[in-house]
Amino acid sequence: MKANVQSVRIDHSPIPWKVAEDHKGLADIVAADGTVVVWTIDGAYGSQIEANADFIVQAVNAHESLLAACKLALVGEADDDTIFNALADAVAKAERKEVTAL
């Protein structure tokens, strides 16, 4: 007999996220509302701690734009300029560059 298990959706912390140095000099990831999303640990990877935290933040903050641009391109209902602009915007956000659209 199977148990009756219901799925519960829990939303992630609000974006944008950022890397914030805590009181011990570690690179923690903080949500838009100021709550700590991830605490780093000291000594495990040295200078890679901040680089890893920064990479996670970059990916999280670009996720929604990248997903929306991909969906727009796949649906096939938008014109080429609209698709190009959505993709250019998403890539720029992922690379933390200025948006260059048509």
A tleap script that builds the chain and sets N, CA, C and O, in Angstrom:
source leaprc.protein.ff14SB
mol = sequence {
  NMET LYS ALA ASN VAL GLN SER VAL ARG ILE
  ASP HIE SER PRO ILE PRO TRP LYS VAL ALA
  GLU ASP HIE LYS GLY LEU ALA ASP ILE VAL
  ALA ALA ASP GLY THR VAL VAL VAL TRP THR
  ILE ASP GLY ALA TYR GLY SER GLN ILE GLU
  ALA ASN ALA ASP PHE ILE VAL GLN ALA VAL
  ASN ALA HIE GLU SER LEU LEU ALA ALA CYS
  LYS LEU ALA LEU VAL GLY GLU ALA ASP ASP
  ASP THR ILE PHE ASN ALA LEU ALA ASP ALA
  VAL ALA LYS ALA GLU ARG LYS GLU VAL THR
  ALA CLEU
}
set mol.1.N position { 0.834 -1.181 0.000 }
set mol.1.CA position { 0.000 0.000 0.000 }
set mol.1.C position { 0.879 1.245 0.000 }
set mol.1.O position { 1.796 1.369 0.812 }
set mol.2.N position { 0.589 2.171 -0.925 }
set mol.2.CA position { 1.372 3.408 -1.024 }
set mol.2.C position { 0.843 4.460 -0.059 }
set mol.2.O position { -0.359 4.572 0.181 }
set mol.3.N position { 1.766 5.213 0.474 }
set mol.3.CA position { 1.381 6.323 1.348 }
set mol.3.C position { 0.892 7.479 0.489 }
set mol.3.O position { 1.376 7.672 -0.626 }
set mol.4.N position { -0.035 8.227 0.984 }
set mol.4.CA position { -0.559 9.390 0.279 }
set mol.4.C position { 0.344 10.578 0.602 }
set mol.4.O position { 0.229 11.190 1.664 }
set mol.5.N position { 1.250 10.896 -0.337 }
set mol.5.CA position { 2.213 11.967 -0.129 }
set mol.5.C position { 1.862 13.125 -1.046 }
set mol.5.O position { 1.718 12.946 -2.255 }
set mol.6.N position { 1.727 14.287 -0.483 }
set mol.6.CA position { 1.421 15.464 -1.272 }
set mol.6.C position { 2.683 16.286 -1.464 }
set mol.6.O position { 3.517 16.390 -0.565 }
set mol.7.N position { 2.809 16.864 -2.640 }
set mol.7.CA position { 3.952 17.706 -2.950 }
set mol.7.C position { 3.685 19.127 -2.457 }
set mol.7.O position { 2.607 19.682 -2.671 }
set mol.8.N position { 4.662 19.690 -1.811 }
set mol.8.CA position { 4.554 21.065 -1.323 }
set mol.8.C position { 5.654 21.881 -1.975 }
set mol.8.O position { 6.832 21.540 -1.867 }
set mol.9.N position { 5.274 22.960 -2.652 }
set mol.9.CA position { 6.255 23.825 -3.293 }
set mol.9.C position { 6.706 24.890 -2.306 }
set mol.9.O position { 5.893 25.593 -1.707 }
set mol.10.N position { 8.006 24.990 -2.155 }
set mol.10.CA position { 8.588 26.024 -1.301 }
set mol.10.C position { 9.406 26.941 -2.204 }
set mol.10.O position { 10.329 26.485 -2.879 }
set mol.11.N position { 9.080 28.211 -2.218 }
set mol.11.CA position { 9.795 29.166 -3.055 }
set mol.11.C position { 11.171 29.480 -2.473 }
set mol.11.O position { 11.370 29.479 -1.258 }
set mol.12.N position { 12.106 29.747 -3.371 }
set mol.12.CA position { 13.449 30.125 -2.942 }
set mol.12.C position { 13.453 31.555 -2.400 }
set mol.12.O position { 12.470 32.282 -2.541 }
set mol.13.N position { 14.524 31.936 -1.804 }
set mol.13.CA position { 14.675 33.294 -1.281 }
set mol.13.C position { 14.605 34.297 -2.421 }
set mol.13.O position { 15.010 33.983 -3.540 }
set mol.14.N position { 14.100 35.503 -2.160 }
set mol.14.CA position { 13.936 36.488 -3.230 }
set mol.14.C position { 15.273 36.933 -3.836 }
set mol.14.O position { 16.274 37.094 -3.139 }
set mol.15.N position { 15.248 37.124 -5.158 }
set mol.15.CA position { 16.430 37.610 -5.867 }
set mol.15.C position { 16.280 39.099 -6.106 }
set mol.15.O position { 15.159 39.601 -6.034 }
set mol.16.N position { 17.341 39.829 -6.386 }
set mol.16.CA position { 18.694 39.340 -6.627 }
set mol.16.C position { 19.409 38.972 -5.328 }
set mol.16.O position { 19.165 39.542 -4.264 }
set mol.17.N position { 20.301 37.997 -5.467 }
set mol.17.CA position { 21.181 37.624 -4.381 }
set mol.17.C position { 22.486 38.381 -4.532 }
set mol.17.O position { 22.798 38.880 -5.613 }
set mol.18.N position { 23.254 38.471 -3.446 }
set mol.18.CA position { 24.571 39.115 -3.520 }
set mol.18.C position { 25.532 38.417 -2.569 }
set mol.18.O position { 25.121 37.716 -1.644 }
set mol.19.N position { 26.800 38.620 -2.815 }
set mol.19.CA position { 27.835 38.108 -1.915 }
set mol.19.C position { 28.114 39.194 -0.897 }
set mol.19.O position { 28.372 40.343 -1.255 }
set mol.20.N position { 28.061 38.831 0.363 }
set mol.20.CA position { 28.315 39.791 1.440 }
set mol.20.C position { 29.348 39.205 2.380 }
set mol.20.O position { 29.248 38.046 2.781 }
set mol.21.N position { 30.325 39.996 2.724 }
set mol.21.CA position { 31.345 39.540 3.666 }
set mol.21.C position { 30.759 39.589 5.067 }
set mol.21.O position { 30.243 40.620 5.499 }
set mol.22.N position { 30.844 38.467 5.774 }
set mol.22.CA position { 30.296 38.459 7.129 }
set mol.22.C position { 31.329 38.965 8.137 }
set mol.22.O position { 32.422 39.384 7.756 }
set mol.23.N position { 30.989 38.925 9.381 }
set mol.23.CA position { 31.850 39.458 10.440 }
set mol.23.C position { 33.159 38.696 10.601 }
set mol.23.O position { 34.078 39.185 11.257 }
set mol.24.N position { 33.258 37.508 10.014 }
set mol.24.CA position { 34.500 36.729 10.091 }
set mol.24.C position { 35.306 36.825 8.803 }
set mol.24.O position { 36.330 36.157 8.662 }
set mol.25.N position { 34.850 37.657 7.854 }
set mol.25.CA position { 35.568 37.810 6.596 }
set mol.25.C position { 35.247 36.742 5.571 }
set mol.25.O position { 35.953 36.628 4.568 }
set mol.26.N position { 34.204 35.957 5.791 }
set mol.26.CA position { 33.804 34.926 4.840 }
set mol.26.C position { 32.777 35.490 3.854 }
set mol.26.O position { 32.093 36.469 4.150 }
set mol.27.N position { 32.680 34.866 2.691 }
set mol.27.CA position { 31.761 35.340 1.653 }
set mol.27.C position { 30.444 34.583 1.764 }
set mol.27.O position { 30.352 33.438 1.324 }
set mol.28.N position { 29.442 35.199 2.336 }
set mol.28.CA position { 28.132 34.589 2.453 }
set mol.28.C position { 27.234 35.090 1.330 }
set mol.28.O position { 27.463 36.165 0.776 }
set mol.29.N position { 26.213 34.308 0.996 }
set mol.29.CA position { 25.251 34.701 -0.033 }
set mol.29.C position { 24.000 35.189 0.678 }
set mol.29.O position { 23.454 34.500 1.539 }
set mol.30.N position { 23.551 36.389 0.309 }
set mol.30.CA position { 22.429 37.047 0.974 }
set mol.30.C position { 21.348 37.347 -0.052 }
set mol.30.O position { 21.641 37.795 -1.161 }
set mol.31.N position { 20.090 37.096 0.323 }
set mol.31.CA position { 18.944 37.345 -0.554 }
set mol.31.C position { 18.579 38.825 -0.555 }
set mol.31.O position { 19.094 39.609 0.242 }
set mol.32.N position { 17.680 39.188 -1.466 }
set mol.32.CA position { 17.246 40.579 -1.599 }
set mol.32.C position { 16.631 41.126 -0.317 }
set mol.32.O position { 16.717 42.323 -0.041 }
set mol.33.N position { 16.014 40.248 0.462 }
set mol.33.CA position { 15.397 40.706 1.713 }
set mol.33.C position { 16.367 40.717 2.893 }
set mol.33.O position { 15.975 40.995 4.026 }
set mol.34.N position { 17.647 40.409 2.616 }
set mol.34.CA position { 18.675 40.469 3.647 }
set mol.34.C position { 18.919 39.176 4.396 }
set mol.34.O position { 19.842 39.105 5.209 }
set mol.35.N position { 18.120 38.151 4.146 }
set mol.35.CA position { 18.356 36.884 4.830 }
set mol.35.C position { 19.545 36.162 4.208 }
set mol.35.O position { 19.767 36.240 3.000 }
set mol.36.N position { 20.295 35.471 5.031 }
set mol.36.CA position { 21.444 34.710 4.546 }
set mol.36.C position { 20.930 33.429 3.897 }
set mol.36.O position { 20.190 32.662 4.513 }
set mol.37.N position { 21.330 33.207 2.647 }
set mol.37.CA position { 20.936 32.019 1.898 }
set mol.37.C position { 21.948 30.906 2.137 }
set mol.37.O position { 21.574 29.752 2.344 }
set mol.38.N position { 23.236 31.261 2.107 }
set mol.38.CA position { 24.310 30.282 2.279 }
set mol.38.C position { 25.416 30.898 3.125 }
set mol.38.O position { 25.855 32.019 2.868 }
set mol.39.N position { 25.860 30.160 4.130 }
set mol.39.CA position { 27.036 30.532 4.884 }
set mol.39.C position { 28.212 29.730 4.341 }
set mol.39.O position { 28.083 28.534 4.081 }
set mol.40.N position { 29.332 30.369 4.172 }
set mol.40.CA position { 30.526 29.645 3.739 }
set mol.40.C position { 31.276 29.153 4.963 }
set mol.40.O position { 31.065 29.633 6.077 }
set mol.41.N position { 32.152 28.190 4.736 }
set mol.41.CA position { 32.971 27.696 5.837 }
set mol.41.C position { 34.408 28.117 5.607 }
set mol.41.O position { 34.843 28.275 4.466 }
set mol.42.N position { 35.119 28.294 6.656 }
set mol.42.CA position { 36.489 28.789 6.582 }
set mol.42.C position { 37.476 27.657 6.318 }
set mol.42.O position { 37.353 26.561 6.863 }
set mol.43.N position { 38.456 27.952 5.467 }
set mol.43.CA position { 39.576 27.066 5.293 }
set mol.43.C position { 39.450 25.986 4.245 }
set mol.43.O position { 40.466 25.432 3.825 }
set mol.44.N position { 38.251 25.663 3.805 }
set mol.44.CA position { 38.077 24.541 2.889 }
set mol.44.C position { 38.744 24.784 1.545 }
set mol.44.O position { 39.436 23.902 1.036 }
set mol.45.N position { 38.554 25.953 0.963 }
set mol.45.CA position { 39.086 26.210 -0.374 }
set mol.45.C position { 39.781 27.550 -0.486 }
set mol.45.O position { 40.059 28.000 -1.598 }
set mol.46.N position { 40.064 28.187 0.604 }
set mol.46.CA position { 40.782 29.451 0.572 }
set mol.46.C position { 40.087 30.510 -0.259 }
set mol.46.O position { 38.920 30.820 -0.019 }
set mol.47.N position { 40.800 31.075 -1.247 }
set mol.47.CA position { 40.253 32.170 -2.048 }
set mol.47.C position { 39.139 31.703 -2.975 }
set mol.47.O position { 38.427 32.532 -3.542 }
set mol.48.N position { 38.973 30.384 -3.143 }
set mol.48.CA position { 37.887 29.895 -3.986 }
set mol.48.C position { 36.523 30.090 -3.339 }
set mol.48.O position { 35.508 30.070 -4.035 }
set mol.49.N position { 36.476 30.277 -2.036 }
set mol.49.CA position { 35.200 30.462 -1.352 }
set mol.49.C position { 34.444 31.635 -1.949 }
set mol.49.O position { 33.280 31.494 -2.325 }
set mol.50.N position { 35.088 32.792 -2.041 }
set mol.50.CA position { 34.415 33.973 -2.571 }
set mol.50.C position { 34.097 33.802 -4.050 }
set mol.50.O position { 33.025 34.206 -4.501 }
set mol.51.N position { 35.015 33.205 -4.813 }
set mol.51.CA position { 34.772 32.987 -6.240 }
set mol.51.C position { 33.576 32.061 -6.454 }
set mol.51.O position { 32.757 32.304 -7.340 }
set mol.52.N position { 33.471 31.014 -5.660 }
set mol.52.CA position { 32.340 30.096 -5.773 }
set mol.52.C position { 31.027 30.775 -5.392 }
set mol.52.O position { 30.011 30.595 -6.063 }
set mol.53.N position { 31.055 31.549 -4.321 }
set mol.53.CA position { 29.858 32.279 -3.895 }
set mol.53.C position { 29.430 33.259 -4.976 }
set mol.53.O position { 28.240 33.380 -5.268 }
set mol.54.N position { 30.388 33.960 -5.571 }
set mol.54.CA position { 30.100 34.916 -6.633 }
set mol.54.C position { 29.489 34.222 -7.850 }
set mol.54.O position { 28.556 34.742 -8.461 }
set mol.55.N position { 30.016 33.047 -8.200 }
set mol.55.CA position { 29.510 32.283 -9.342 }
set mol.55.C position { 28.070 31.820 -9.098 }
set mol.55.O position { 27.236 31.878 -10.001 }
set mol.56.N position { 27.785 31.363 -7.886 }
set mol.56.CA position { 26.422 30.947 -7.539 }
set mol.56.C position { 25.459 32.122 -7.657 }
set mol.56.O position { 24.377 31.983 -8.228 }
set mol.57.N position { 25.842 33.267 -7.127 }
set mol.57.CA position { 25.003 34.463 -7.196 }
set mol.57.C position { 24.753 34.868 -8.647 }
set mol.57.O position { 23.626 35.194 -9.018 }
set mol.58.N position { 25.794 34.846 -9.456 }
set mol.58.CA position { 25.672 35.208 -10.867 }
set mol.58.C position { 24.674 34.281 -11.567 }
set mol.58.O position { 23.827 34.753 -12.326 }
set mol.59.N position { 24.761 32.989 -11.328 }
set mol.59.CA position { 23.858 32.018 -11.962 }
set mol.59.C position { 22.417 32.204 -11.486 }
set mol.59.O position { 21.488 32.174 -12.293 }
set mol.60.N position { 22.233 32.393 -10.207 }
set mol.60.CA position { 20.885 32.571 -9.652 }
set mol.60.C position { 20.237 33.835 -10.218 }
set mol.60.O position { 19.079 33.808 -10.633 }
set mol.61.N position { 20.973 34.926 -10.234 }
set mol.61.CA position { 20.409 36.192 -10.689 }
set mol.61.C position { 20.105 36.203 -12.182 }
set mol.61.O position { 19.234 36.957 -12.616 }
set mol.62.N position { 20.791 35.397 -12.977 }
set mol.62.CA position { 20.560 35.347 -14.423 }
set mol.62.C position { 19.527 34.289 -14.810 }
set mol.62.O position { 19.037 34.293 -15.939 }
set mol.63.N position { 19.197 33.404 -13.909 }
set mol.63.CA position { 18.344 32.257 -14.231 }
set mol.63.C position { 17.018 32.632 -14.898 }
set mol.63.O position { 16.691 32.100 -15.958 }
set mol.64.N position { 16.257 33.536 -14.294 }
set mol.64.CA position { 14.931 33.866 -14.818 }
set mol.64.C position { 15.005 34.458 -16.223 }
set mol.64.O position { 14.190 34.109 -17.076 }
set mol.65.N position { 15.960 35.344 -16.480 }
set mol.65.CA position { 16.100 35.946 -17.808 }
set mol.65.C position { 16.513 34.912 -18.844 }
set mol.65.O position { 15.996 34.912 -19.962 }
set mol.66.N position { 17.439 34.031 -18.483 }
set mol.66.CA position { 17.880 32.988 -19.412 }
set mol.66.C position { 16.745 32.030 -19.740 }
set mol.66.O position { 16.557 31.667 -20.901 }
set mol.67.N position { 15.995 31.622 -18.741 }
set mol.67.CA position { 14.882 30.711 -18.957 }
set mol.67.C position { 13.798 31.364 -19.818 }
set mol.67.O position { 13.269 30.730 -20.731 }
set mol.68.N position { 13.469 32.611 -19.537 }
set mol.68.CA position { 12.449 33.319 -20.316 }
set mol.68.C position { 12.873 33.479 -21.770 }
set mol.68.O position { 12.052 33.310 -22.671 }
set mol.69.N position { 14.140 33.802 -22.012 }
set mol.69.CA position { 14.627 33.971 -23.386 }
set mol.69.C position { 14.598 32.646 -24.137 }
set mol.69.O position { 14.230 32.606 -25.312 }
set mol.70.N position { 14.976 31.580 -23.480 }
set mol.70.CA position { 14.943 30.260 -24.123 }
set mol.70.C position { 13.515 29.860 -24.467 }
set mol.70.O position { 13.257 29.358 -25.560 }
set mol.71.N position { 12.595 30.078 -23.548 }
set mol.71.CA position { 11.192 29.749 -23.801 }
set mol.71.C position { 10.638 30.576 -24.958 }
set mol.71.O position { 9.907 30.055 -25.801 }
set mol.72.N position { 10.982 31.857 -25.001 }
set mol.72.CA position { 10.535 32.733 -26.078 }
set mol.72.C position { 11.026 32.219 -27.425 }
set mol.72.O position { 10.274 32.205 -28.400 }
set mol.73.N position { 12.275 31.802 -27.479 }
set mol.73.CA position { 12.847 31.288 -28.727 }
set mol.73.C position { 12.196 29.967 -29.129 }
set mol.73.O position { 11.991 29.717 -30.317 }
set mol.74.N position { 11.875 29.132 -28.167 }
set mol.74.CA position { 11.302 27.819 -28.473 }
set mol.74.C position { 9.837 27.882 -28.914 }
set mol.74.O position { 9.397 27.060 -29.719 }
set mol.75.N position { 9.089 28.844 -28.397 }
set mol.75.CA position { 7.669 28.946 -28.719 }
set mol.75.C position { 7.478 29.293 -30.194 }
set mol.75.O position { 6.532 28.822 -30.825 }
set mol.76.N position { 8.367 30.108 -30.742 }
set mol.76.CA position { 8.295 30.443 -32.160 }
set mol.76.C position { 7.251 31.473 -32.532 }
set mol.76.O position { 6.950 31.644 -33.714 }
set mol.77.N position { 6.694 32.159 -31.559 }
set mol.77.CA position { 5.654 33.153 -31.841 }
set mol.77.C position { 6.197 34.580 -31.879 }
set mol.77.O position { 5.470 35.495 -32.263 }
set mol.78.N position { 7.435 34.789 -31.498 }
set mol.78.CA position { 8.027 36.127 -31.481 }
set mol.78.C position { 8.864 36.330 -32.737 }
set mol.78.O position { 9.363 35.376 -33.334 }
set mol.79.N position { 9.007 37.603 -33.127 }
set mol.79.CA position { 9.849 37.894 -34.291 }
set mol.79.C position { 11.323 37.794 -33.909 }
set mol.79.O position { 11.673 37.750 -32.730 }
set mol.80.N position { 12.173 37.758 -34.922 }
set mol.80.CA position { 13.609 37.559 -34.694 }
set mol.80.C position { 14.229 38.635 -33.804 }
set mol.80.O position { 15.056 38.330 -32.945 }
set mol.81.N position { 13.827 39.904 -34.007 }
set mol.81.CA position { 14.388 40.990 -33.191 }
set mol.81.C position { 14.025 40.828 -31.708 }
set mol.81.O position { 14.854 41.071 -30.832 }
set mol.82.N position { 12.798 40.423 -31.440 }
set mol.82.CA position { 12.356 40.229 -30.054 }
set mol.82.C position { 13.141 39.097 -29.400 }
set mol.82.O position { 13.579 39.206 -28.255 }
set mol.83.N position { 13.310 38.013 -30.145 }
set mol.83.CA position { 14.071 36.876 -29.624 }
set mol.83.C position { 15.528 37.274 -29.400 }
set mol.83.O position { 16.111 36.963 -28.361 }
set mol.84.N position { 16.116 37.971 -30.389 }
set mol.84.CA position { 17.511 38.406 -30.252 }
set mol.84.C position { 17.673 39.296 -29.028 }
set mol.84.O position { 18.610 39.113 -28.252 }
set mol.85.N position { 16.772 40.259 -28.845 }
set mol.85.CA position { 16.873 41.183 -27.709 }
set mol.85.C position { 16.727 40.459 -26.374 }
set mol.85.O position { 17.431 40.782 -25.418 }
set mol.86.N position { 15.830 39.492 -26.298 }
set mol.86.CA position { 15.656 38.722 -25.066 }
set mol.86.C position { 16.910 37.901 -24.768 }
set mol.86.O position { 17.359 37.833 -23.623 }
set mol.87.N position { 17.469 37.281 -25.803 }
set mol.87.CA position { 18.696 36.496 -25.617 }
set mol.87.C position { 19.875 37.394 -25.252 }
set mol.87.O position { 20.665 37.050 -24.373 }
set mol.88.N position { 20.001 38.545 -25.922 }
set mol.88.CA position { 21.101 39.476 -25.631 }
set mol.88.C position { 21.003 39.986 -24.197 }
set mol.88.O position { 22.014 40.103 -23.504 }
set mol.89.N position { 19.792 40.286 -23.757 }
set mol.89.CA position { 19.575 40.754 -22.386 }
set mol.89.C position { 19.948 39.664 -21.381 }
set mol.89.O position { 20.605 39.933 -20.375 }
set mol.90.N position { 19.525 38.441 -21.662 }
set mol.90.CA position { 19.802 37.329 -20.748 }
set mol.90.C position { 21.297 37.039 -20.650 }
set mol.90.O position { 21.825 36.829 -19.558 }
set mol.91.N position { 21.971 37.028 -21.790 }
set mol.91.CA position { 23.417 36.770 -21.789 }
set mol.91.C position { 24.157 37.900 -21.071 }
set mol.91.O position { 25.090 37.646 -20.309 }
set mol.92.N position { 23.746 39.139 -21.312 }
set mol.92.CA position { 24.390 40.274 -20.644 }
set mol.92.C position { 24.229 40.175 -19.129 }
set mol.92.O position { 25.172 40.439 -18.383 }
set mol.93.N position { 23.041 39.796 -18.677 }
set mol.93.CA position { 22.831 39.638 -17.235 }
set mol.93.C position { 23.688 38.504 -16.685 }
set mol.93.O position { 24.258 38.615 -15.600 }
set mol.94.N position { 23.775 37.421 -17.437 }
set mol.94.CA position { 24.580 36.278 -16.985 }
set mol.94.C position { 26.056 36.632 -16.920 }
set mol.94.O position { 26.786 36.135 -16.063 }
set mol.95.N position { 26.492 37.498 -17.835 }
set mol.95.CA position { 27.907 37.905 -17.870 }
set mol.95.C position { 28.157 39.203 -17.125 }
set mol.95.O position { 29.283 39.699 -17.090 }
set mol.96.N position { 27.107 39.753 -16.528 }
set mol.96.CA position { 27.183 41.029 -15.809 }
set mol.96.C position { 27.736 42.145 -16.685 }
set mol.96.O position { 28.619 42.902 -16.284 }
set mol.97.N position { 27.194 42.221 -17.880 }
set mol.97.CA position { 27.603 43.273 -18.816 }
set mol.97.C position { 26.404 44.142 -19.123 }
set mol.97.O position { 25.268 43.815 -18.780 }
set mol.98.N position { 26.680 45.252 -19.773 }
set mol.98.CA position { 25.618 46.157 -20.185 }
set mol.98.C position { 24.825 45.523 -21.319 }
set mol.98.O position { 25.398 44.895 -22.210 }
set mol.99.N position { 23.516 45.687 -21.284 }
set mol.99.CA position { 22.647 45.116 -22.302 }
set mol.99.C position { 22.801 45.882 -23.612 }
set mol.99.O position { 22.705 47.109 -23.641 }
set mol.100.N position { 23.043 45.138 -24.706 }
set mol.100.CA position { 23.154 45.724 -26.040 }
set mol.100.C position { 22.087 45.073 -26.907 }
set mol.100.O position { 22.265 43.955 -27.391 }
set mol.101.N position { 20.986 45.774 -27.100 }
set mol.101.CA position { 19.879 45.229 -27.893 }
set mol.101.C position { 19.752 46.000 -29.201 }
set mol.101.O position { 20.341 47.066 -29.380 }
set mol.102.N position { 18.961 45.427 -30.113 }
set mol.102.CA position { 18.730 46.082 -31.416 }
set mol.102.C position { 17.898 47.326 -31.247 }
set mol.102.O position { 17.601 48.008 -32.228 }
savepdb mol mol.pdb
quit
